[in-house]
Amino acid sequence: MSFPDQKYMNHVRDALWSRAGHASVMIGSGFSKYAQPARPDAGELPLWNELASAMFRKIHPQTSSGCQQSAPINSSDPRGALGLAQEYKDCFGRRSLHLFLQQQIRDGDFNPGEFHRRMLKLPWRDVFTTNWDTLLERTCLSVPERPYSVVHNKDEIPLSAQPRIIKLHGSLDGHYPLIVAEEDYCTYPQRHAPFVNTVQQAMMETVFCLIGFSGNDPNFLEWSTWVQNNLGESAPRIYVAGWLNFTANERDRFQTRNVIAIDLAHHPEAGRWPDHLGHQYATDWILRSLEGGQPYDVADWPAPATQSHRDPPPHLKPVEVVTSDSPLEEPWSPHTSVGSQGDEDPTHELLTTIWPTNRSLYPGWLVAPLEVRGSLISRTRAWESSILRALDNLSLAERVYAIRELAWRHEITLEPISSELESAAQDAMAHMIDVQTNDTSVELHQVSPDIREACREILLTLVTVARLRFDEDTFTRRIETAMHFLDDNADVSHRIHHERCLWSAWSLDFEALAELLADWKTENCDPMWTLRKAALLDEAGRDEEATKLTEQAVADIRRFPIDDRSVAGPSREGWAMW
């Protein structure tokens, strides 16, 4: 069975984990029920109707006959609680109302629970709360990966950095007044306009979700009404998630206010949930769904993904999680690896599955971080001799693919290839060309696209090897061979041009370098080549041209679309700015 509101939950989840952080949350009083008692006799934190009943008993004490009047509060509409709070304030004063709330809520008797920690570990842009307790603020101490700023009053708004915990209705740790009485709600937009503006901005800029509210929570009613009245037709949809148990009419009524219900009372397993655990199970499902949206962090490449979310128990299924491609576990050496199929050759699995998969998922660093290069080269060196020994037993195509994997890893780690690998690569290229054409001077037009790509990458690596060795004859010969691939893509031409420029610079032939730079057109290409041309101009003493070209590269890079699976743009921009 499916959950009808799953699509709305997925929308919130995807916005939450987007690179821009496009989700904010407002936490209601229901979430405080998941606090942990700090003392054995702490009891439970009161909800709105319980606070209202306690206020009524204080305002209307027992009659002389000993019969207690029942509180005239419609449990389905706790707006009456605001009127009772107003009456309490009018009878006993604001200070007495604050003392009453302190005594009822007993903030110090409770500690944050696991749900609080899981909530704040999520990458919200901002966390708003109408709660007076300090559970969220105290949770920050156990969530070091998310440095929240806590905002108690309007003066702290410009001084705080996101992510923030914004206390909209005051706080029991001495930040008064508490917003509780009817008059407080009526005057809130005027007296606390900066808070209202901050919430409005979050609602306009992010996907806004309310958690810990019931459909008749006065805070929920006031804020949803405010959105409808003040934003009108431009109001974005906001989402309220939890055990709501809305009727069809109630869903429609809130939808007219642009409030979309994610009602866990309609979860496929909800009929089996015990009545007293409905809210808890609903909140657990919400948190698991949000946690399940965490994508693979490309900065961890080539490490495989860790299990970021727990397998849900049967009573919470289904919980949809985002599945994304992530690197495969790389064995450290032939001596520590075991084939996934038992008797399968681990070298074969490495070359045909693990390394090609991980190469395809390379996140696009222009220069990989030092720790990535260190890990990669250690594994490559551990495998290289075994792979080179196995080449004679492979078909020609398999040899080409194996050499390409080794050569690519050396390039990524900025490590020169060994003489043994160079010899194997040169031999494979000679055989490939001879087999396909019987003439090294003819284009390799009959080679399959995959093999052609592998040959191209190997040949360009061999060009670099010859330049690093300062072997002019070999360099020239390999450049000529690589020219067969000029029409494959623009990067081939730029790579060859760059290699020739570097050769001229290293051989101190500045006249040839000037001619090559003049001929090198880097418009409408990967800005990487623009940066490399700028570096050569700078080395040639043409600082102004280099600066102008680098600035153009930065402008081009900043036009890259945001891609959560790649760091190609940020990596290039970082090098350009450096």
ChimeraX attribute file (.defattr): number of C-alpha atoms within 10 A of each C-alpha:
attribute: neighborCount
match mode: 1-to-1
recipient: residues
	/A:1	8
	/A:2	11
	/A:3	16
	/A:4	14
	/A:5	16
	/A:6	17
	/A:7	11
	/A:8	16
	/A:9	20
	/A:10	18
	/A:11	13
	/A:12	23
	/A:13	24
	/A:14	21
	/A:15	21
	/A:16	26
	/A:17	21
	/A:18	17
	/A:19	13
	/A:20	12
	/A:21	17
	/A:22	21
	/A:23	25
	/A:24	24
	/A:25	26
	/A:26	23
	/A:27	21
	/A:28	20
	/A:29	21
	/A:30	21
	/A:31	21
	/A:32	26
	/A:33	18
	/A:34	20
	/A:35	19
	/A:36	18
	/A:37	17
	/A:38	14
	/A:39	11
	/A:40	7
	/A:41	8
	/A:42	14
	/A:43	13
	/A:44	17
	/A:45	22
	/A:46	17
	/A:47	14
	/A:48	20
	/A:49	20
	/A:50	14
	/A:51	18
	/A:52	24
	/A:53	17
	/A:54	17
	/A:55	22
	/A:56	21
	/A:57	14
	/A:58	13
	/A:59	15
	/A:60	13
	/A:61	13
	/A:62	13
	/A:63	9
	/A:64	7
	/A:65	6
	/A:66	8
	/A:67	9
	/A:68	12
	/A:69	12
	/A:70	11
	/A:71	16
	/A:72	12
	/A:73	16
	/A:74	11
	/A:75	15
	/A:76	11
	/A:77	14
	/A:78	19
	/A:79	21
	/A:80	19
	/A:81	27
	/A:82	21
	/A:83	16
	/A:84	25
	/A:85	24
	/A:86	19
	/A:87	18
	/A:88	20
	/A:89	19
	/A:90	12
	/A:91	12
	/A:92	12
	/A:93	12
	/A:94	17
	/A:95	11
	/A:96	13
	/A:97	22
	/A:98	18
	/A:99	11
	/A:100	17
	/A:101	18
	/A:102	16
	/A:103	10
	/A:104	16
	/A:105	18
	/A:106	17
	/A:107	19
	/A:108	16
	/A:109	17
	/A:110	23
	/A:111	20
	/A:112	22
	/A:113	18
	/A:114	12
	/A:115	19
	/A:116	22
	/A:117	18
	/A:118	16
	/A:119	21
	/A:120	23
	/A:121	18
	/A:122	18
	/A:123	23
	/A:124	23
	/A:125	20
	/A:126	26
	/A:127	27
	/A:128	24
	/A:129	23
	/A:130	20
	/A:131	24
	/A:132	25
	/A:133	24
	/A:134	18
	/A:135	22
	/A:136	25
	/A:137	18
	/A:138	14
	/A:139	21
	/A:140	21
	/A:141	13
	/A:142	13
	/A:143	17
	/A:144	10
	/A:145	12
	/A:146	17
	/A:147	15
	/A:148	22
	/A:149	20
	/A:150	21
	/A:151	22
	/A:152	20
	/A:153	18
	/A:154	18
	/A:155	10
	/A:156	13
	/A:157	17
	/A:158	9
	/A:159	9
	/A:160	15
	/A:161	14
	/A:162	14
	/A:163	19
	/A:164	19
	/A:165	25
	/A:166	27
	/A:167	26
	/A:168	24
	/A:169	25
	/A:170	22
	/A:171	19
	/A:172	21
	/A:173	13
	/A:174	9
	/A:175	13
	/A:176	15
	/A:177	14
	/A:178	20
	/A:179	22
	/A:180	24
	/A:181	20
	/A:182	19
	/A:183	14
	/A:184	18
	/A:185	18
	/A:186	11
	/A:187	12
	/A:188	16
	/A:189	14
	/A:190	10
	/A:191	13
	/A:192	15
	/A:193	13
	/A:194	16
	/A:195	22
	/A:196	18
	/A:197	12
	/A:198	17
	/A:199	21
	/A:200	16
	/A:201	11
	/A:202	20
	/A:203	21
	/A:204	16
	/A:205	13
	/A:206	22
	/A:207	23
	/A:208	26
	/A:209	24
	/A:210	23
	/A:211	22
	/A:212	23
	/A:213	22
	/A:214	22
	/A:215	22
	/A:216	16
	/A:217	21
	/A:218	20
	/A:219	25
	/A:220	20
	/A:221	17
	/A:222	14
	/A:223	14
	/A:224	16
	/A:225	15
	/A:226	16
	/A:227	21
	/A:228	17
	/A:229	12
	/A:230	11
	/A:231	13
	/A:232	12
	/A:233	10
	/A:234	11
	/A:235	17
	/A:236	19
	/A:237	16
	/A:238	22
	/A:239	21
	/A:240	25
	/A:241	23
	/A:242	27
	/A:243	25
	/A:244	22
	/A:245	16
	/A:246	18
	/A:247	9
	/A:248	8
	/A:249	9
	/A:250	13
	/A:251	18
	/A:252	15
	/A:253	12
	/A:254	18
	/A:255	15
	/A:256	11
	/A:257	20
	/A:258	21
	/A:259	24
	/A:260	19
	/A:261	26
	/A:262	28
	/A:263	20
	/A:264	26
	/A:265	18
	/A:266	17
	/A:267	24
	/A:268	16
	/A:269	17
	/A:270	17
	/A:271	12
	/A:272	10
	/A:273	17
	/A:274	10
	/A:275	9
	/A:276	8
	/A:277	10
	/A:278	19
	/A:279	23
	/A:280	18
	/A:281	19
	/A:282	22
	/A:283	22
	/A:284	17
	/A:285	23
	/A:286	22
	/A:287	17
	/A:288	21
	/A:289	23
	/A:290	27
	/A:291	23
	/A:292	23
	/A:293	24
	/A:294	21
	/A:295	20
	/A:296	20
	/A:297	15
	/A:298	19
	/A:299	16
	/A:300	13
	/A:301	20
	/A:302	21
	/A:303	17
	/A:304	16
	/A:305	18
	/A:306	8
	/A:307	8
	/A:308	12
	/A:309	14
	/A:310	9
	/A:311	12
	/A:312	14
	/A:313	10
	/A:314	9
	/A:315	15
	/A:316	19
	/A:317	16
	/A:318	18
	/A:319	18
	/A:320	15
	/A:321	17
	/A:322	15
	/A:323	11
	/A:324	11
	/A:325	13
	/A:326	21
	/A:327	22
	/A:328	19
	/A:329	14
	/A:330	16
	/A:331	18
	/A:332	16
	/A:333	17
	/A:334	18
	/A:335	10
	/A:336	8
	/A:337	14
	/A:338	15
	/A:339	14
	/A:340	10
	/A:341	9
	/A:342	8
	/A:343	8
	/A:344	11
	/A:345	14
	/A:346	21
	/A:347	21
	/A:348	16
	/A:349	15
	/A:350	23
	/A:351	20
	/A:352	15
	/A:353	12
	/A:354	18
	/A:355	21
	/A:356	17
	/A:357	16
	/A:358	20
	/A:359	15
	/A:360	9
	/A:361	18
	/A:362	20
	/A:363	21
	/A:364	16
	/A:365	16
	/A:366	17
	/A:367	16
	/A:368	18
	/A:369	12
	/A:370	10
	/A:371	9
	/A:372	17
	/A:373	18
	/A:374	12
	/A:375	14
	/A:376	19
	/A:377	18
	/A:378	13
	/A:379	16
	/A:380	19
	/A:381	16
	/A:382	15
	/A:383	19
	/A:384	19
	/A:385	13
	/A:386	13
	/A:387	21
	/A:388	16
	/A:389	9
	/A:390	14
	/A:391	17
	/A:392	11
	/A:393	9
	/A:394	12
	/A:395	10
	/A:396	17
	/A:397	14
	/A:398	16
	/A:399	22
	/A:400	23
	/A:401	21
	/A:402	26
	/A:403	26
	/A:404	24
	/A:405	21
	/A:406	23
	/A:407	25
	/A:408	17
	/A:409	21
	/A:410	20
	/A:411	15
	/A:412	18
	/A:413	21
	/A:414	13
	/A:415	12
	/A:416	16
	/A:417	19
	/A:418	14
	/A:419	10
	/A:420	12
	/A:421	18
	/A:422	19
	/A:423	13
	/A:424	18
	/A:425	24
	/A:426	17
	/A:427	12
	/A:428	20
	/A:429	21
	/A:430	14
	/A:431	15
	/A:432	21
	/A:433	18
	/A:434	14
	/A:435	13
	/A:436	15
	/A:437	16
	/A:438	12
	/A:439	12
	/A:440	17
	/A:441	11
	/A:442	13
	/A:443	15
	/A:444	18
	/A:445	12
	/A:446	9
	/A:447	16
	/A:448	9
	/A:449	11
	/A:450	11
	/A:451	17
	/A:452	18
	/A:453	16
	/A:454	18
	/A:455	26
	/A:456	22
	/A:457	20
	/A:458	25
	/A:459	23
	/A:460	21
	/A:461	21
	/A:462	23
	/A:463	25
	/A:464	23
	/A:465	19
	/A:466	20
	/A:467	19
	/A:468	14
	/A:469	11
	/A:470	14
	/A:471	12
	/A:472	13
	/A:473	11
	/A:474	16
	/A:475	22
	/A:476	15
	/A:477	12
	/A:478	19
	/A:479	21
	/A:480	14
	/A:481	19
	/A:482	21
	/A:483	16
	/A:484	17
	/A:485	22
	/A:486	15
	/A:487	10
	/A:488	13
	/A:489	9
	/A:490	13
	/A:491	15
	/A:492	19
	/A:493	17
	/A:494	22
	/A:495	16
	/A:496	19
	/A:497	20
	/A:498	19
	/A:499	18
	/A:500	22
	/A:501	23
	/A:502	17
	/A:503	21
	/A:504	17
	/A:505	18
	/A:506	14
	/A:507	13
	/A:508	11
	/A:509	12
	/A:510	14
	/A:511	10
	/A:512	16
	/A:513	22
	/A:514	17
	/A:515	11
	/A:516	16
	/A:517	18
	/A:518	9
	/A:519	10
	/A:520	17
	/A:521	14
	/A:522	18
	/A:523	12
	/A:524	9
	/A:525	14
	/A:526	16
	/A:527	23
	/A:528	24
	/A:529	20
	/A:530	25
	/A:531	24
	/A:532	18
	/A:533	24
	/A:534	25
	/A:535	19
	/A:536	20
	/A:537	20
	/A:538	15
	/A:539	12
	/A:540	14
	/A:541	11
	/A:542	13
	/A:543	15
	/A:544	12
	/A:545	14
	/A:546	22
	/A:547	17
	/A:548	11
	/A:549	21
	/A:550	24
	/A:551	17
	/A:552	16
	/A:553	25
	/A:554	21
	/A:555	13
	/A:556	18
	/A:557	20
	/A:558	13
	/A:559	9
	/A:560	11
	/A:561	8
	/A:562	14
	/A:563	11
	/A:564	15
	/A:565	18
	/A:566	17
	/A:567	18
	/A:568	18
	/A:569	22
	/A:570	17
	/A:571	18
	/A:572	23
	/A:573	22
	/A:574	11
	/A:575	14
	/A:576	22
	/A:577	10
	/A:578	6
